[in-house]
């Protein structure tokens, strides 16, 4: 599995590092010798693995693992990063604030993607084209949330698909002046006594029902 770069890449993103064949076979031999039938041998990046494990719900499964305890103690807190960011933004012009937030977005994206330079994070390029998947998107959201102190949605990179758009959103959050949403005119229809008319349906009916009319008869409450 480790020899397949595509598989190895997916494993690394989930926090499970590919093991060298020699080391893996040595550990497998030890497990067999000790008759441990319920033992898993893996090389784990606990910070990344915990993120994958708990991105949808919390879990205490690995709470007693020393590396997990250390990783949780090392998790960034929003207060430190956000206070520093506020200090850097305060007193700056709008253009400088926007530039600083864009630099922050690019810096955090490069860190999450494992890039050595922010130059690889092109401001106008979509995050998905930069290499983000669902796991790295959540990690990116968490890091930005810690830096800014903002409550950011897990769908952040999909709601604001480029670094430019995301930086603009962060500036809106910072400035407290949300952009006016375009409003679509709503056509009002006069109220009448006409009955409700079903103009189209697509159903897979239960209980032997074969048509919308039979479905209505099935669910209607008769007095």
N, C-alpha and C positions, 0 to 999 in steps of 0.2 A: 504493500500500500504506500509506503514512504517513497518508493521509487517512482510512483505516478505523481507528477507535479500537480495535476489538477486535484487529485484526492488529497495530497499533502497540503495544498493551499487551503482547501475547505477545512481540514483538520486543524490547521493553525488558527484559522479565523474563529473556530469554536473553542480554542484554548487547549487542544490536545496536540502535543508536539509529536511528530513522527520519531520513532525510536530507531537507532541503528540496529541492524539485524543481529550483530554479535551480542550487544547488550540485551536485546529482547530475548534471544534464545537462552542466554545465561540465566535471566530472571525466570523464564519459563521452566528451565531445568530445576531451579531452586523450589519453585512452587510444586512441581511434581514430586520432588524428593521429600518435601515436607507434608505432602498429602493435603494441600490446601485447596479444597474444591470450590470455595466461594471467594476466591481472591482475584482482584483485577490489578494488573500491572500496567501503568500508564505514566507518561511524562506530561505533567499538566502545567499550563500557564494559568495559575489560579485566578489572577485578576481578570483575565479574559473569560475563563471558563465560568466563573461566578456570574459575570454579566450575562452570558448566554443562558445560564440556568435560571436566573431570577428576573429576566427581562419581562416575563408575563405575570409572575407571581413570586412571592418570597418563598424561601426554602431554608430549612435548618438542617438539611441532610448532611452537610459537611462541616457543621459548626465546630466539631471537636478536632478537626485537622489543624495542626499548628500553622501551616502555610496559609490556610483560609483565615484564621484569626489575624495573622500578620497583614494579609491583603486588605482585610476590612478596616484595620486600624489605619492603614495608609490611604484609604479612600479620601479624595479631596472633599473639603467642606465648602459650601457655597459662600460662607461669610468671608473667608480670607480672600478668595479670588474676587468676589463681587466688590468688596471694599476697595481693593487695589484698583479695579477697573473704574469705579466711580471717581477715585482720586485722579486717575489719568484723564478721564473724560471732562471733568469739571473745569470750567474756564476756557475750554477749547472752542474754536469756531465749529460751525456745523460741518464744514467740509473736512476739518481735521478729525472730528468725532467719527464721521463716516469712514474715513481712511483707517482710523485706528480699529474700528469694529471689523472692517474687511480684513485687516491684517490678522486680527484675532481668529476670525473664521478660517482663514487659510492656514494659520499656524496649527490650530487644533485638528483640522482636516489632515494635514500632513502627518501629524503625530499619530492619529488613529490609523492612517493608511500605511504607516511605517516608512514614509518618505524622508529622505535626509534633508530636503530643501522645500520651502514653501513655493518655489518657482514652479513645481510640478502641479500645483493647485491653481489652475487658470481661472480667474474670477468669473468669466462668462461661460465656463463649461459646466455641463450638468454633473451633479454629484454621482449619478449612476454611471456616467461615462468616465469618471475619475476612479471608479473601482469600488464604490460603496455598495454593500449588501445590507440586509436587514440588521445583522448583528453590529456591523461597524456604524450603521446609522444611529442605533441606540447608544452605543458607546460615545459617539460624537455628540449626541444630544446631552448626555450626562456630563461630559466635559464642559460643554458650552454653558450648561445650566449652573455648574459649579463656578465658572469664571464670571458669569454675568449676574447670578442670583435670580434669573427669570425662570418662571415655570414654563418649560418648553415641551411641546407634544412629542411623542415618539415618532410621529410622521413628519418631523421637522424638515428633513431633506427632500421629502416629496411635496410638502406644502410650499417650500421655497427652494426650487430645484437647482439653483446655482449659487455660488458664493456671493455674487453681487446682490441677488434677491434676498438672500438670508441676512446679509449685512444691513440692507435697507430695512428689513423687518426689525432687526435688533435695534437700529437707531430709532425706529418708531416706538418700540417698547421703552427705550431710554428717555426719549424726549416727551413721552406722554401725549403725543399728538397723532392718534391713529389716522391713517389715510382714509379719506371719505370713500366709501364703497359706492360703485355705480349702481344706481337704483333703476330697476326695470319697471316701466309704467305698468300698473295693474288695471286691467279692464274690469269694471264692475258691471254685473248683469242685474237687471231688475228682478226682484223677487216675484215669483208667480206661484200658482197652486198646482203647477205641473208635477206629476209624480217623478220619482227618480227613475232614470232610464239607463240600463246597462247597455253600453254600446259595443263592448268587446270583453271577452274573458278567455283565459287560458288556464285550464284546470286539469288535475288528475284527481278524479272524484273517488271518495271513500265509500265503503259499504254498499257496493253494487249500484251506486248512483250513476246515471248515464248522461245527464244534461244539467245546465245551470238551473232550469226550472225544478228538477227533482232535488237538487241540492238545496234550493230555497225551501221546498216543502219539508226537507229533512231537518233544517235548523230553525225554522220559524217557530215561535212560541205561540201556541193556540190558546186562546182564553177558554 
